Amino acid sequence: MVEDGSQAHAFIPGLKVKILERRHQLWPTNLDEWFYGNDETIWWDEYHELFEMPSIFALLGYNDDDTFKHTPIIRFEILHPIAAMAKYG
C-alpha cells in the first residue's frame, strides 16, 4: 500500500485514525480532523525531522462499524539524514 516510500494509509468505510508522536497529534494537522475514506489510499510526501531516539508514534483510531473489526496499515519511509538533506534541502 505504499509506493515510492511515501506515507500511505488504506481506509475502509467507518475507520478513522490520527497519528501521534509522544502524545502530540502530527497528522492530520488539524486537531479536529481524522483520516478516513471509502476504500481509499491516502499518501503524501512530507518532511518530519526526528529529534529524539527512540521516536514513539501512536495510532489513535476508532471504527463506526460494529459488525467487523478493521486494522489500518500505516507505513513510513525513514531517511538517513544525508538522504533527507538531498531530497528536502
TAURQUI-V398319 format. One record per pair of residues at least 12 apart in sequence whose C-alpha atoms are under 6 Angstrom apart, sorted by the first residue. I is the first residue (numbers start at 1). J is the second residue. Records with the same first field share a line. If there is no record, write none. Layout:
I = J ; J
This chain:
5 = 77
6 = 44 ; 45
7 = 43 ; 44 ; 75 ; 76
8 = 42 ; 43
9 = 41 ; 42 ; 74
10 = 40 ; 41
11 = 36 ; 37 ; 39 ; 40
12 = 38 ; 39
13 = 37 ; 38
14 = 63 ; 64 ; 65
15 = 62 ; 63
16 = 34 ; 35 ; 36 ; 61 ; 62
17 = 34 ; 35 ; 60 ; 61
18 = 34 ; 59 ; 60
19 = 58 ; 59
20 = 57 ; 58
21 = 56 ; 57
22 = 56
